[in-house]
C-alpha cells in the first residue's frame, strides 16, 4: 500500500488519531510520518528494534536484579557477570539486548530470571494446546492448574475450596482414565 499523503513511497507507519470519539487512520511512509508527527507534537523514531525493546525492559530491572542476587544462595554474581565463552558482560547485554553466544543464557541466568518474570509473569512456559486436537492434554493441564489452586487453598487454610478442588480433581482424573 502506498503512503496516503505523498502517494509515492510504501506505507510503513499506521497512525491512528481519535478526537471526540472520531477515529481517523492514516497509513504513511516514514518521511510523511515524521512530518505528521512533528505537526502533532510527536517524536517519531523509524526502525523498530527488538534490541531496543529488550534494553528498555532491562532499564527498570536493575534494582530487581540486585534484590534477586542478594536473595540467591551461594550466588557469585561477579563471576557470572561475564560469559566465559564469548566475554559478553551483563551490562553489554542490557545495552544491546543481544547475547553473544548460547552459553550466555546459563552464565546470566540469575540476571535473566527477574526479567522473564517481569515480561512473562512466570519462569515456566506452559504454551497453548489446540482445543480440537488436545482433549487429553487439556484435561491434564486443567488438573495441574487445579492442583496448584488446591495447594494455595490449603496454605491459606481455605478448606472448603480445597475440598471442592480435591473432588473436581478426582472427577477429572476419572474422566481422563475413561478417555485413555
Secondary structure, 3 states (H helix, E strand, C coil): CECCCCCCCECCEEEEEEECCEEEEEEECHHHHHHHHHHHCCCCCCCCCHHHHHHHHHHCCHHHHHHHHHHCCCCCHHHHCECCCCCCEHHHHHHHCCCCCCCHHHHCHHHHHHHHHHHHCCCCCCCCCCCCCCHHHHHHHHHHHHHHHHHHHHHCCCHHHHHHHHHHHHHHHHHHHHHC
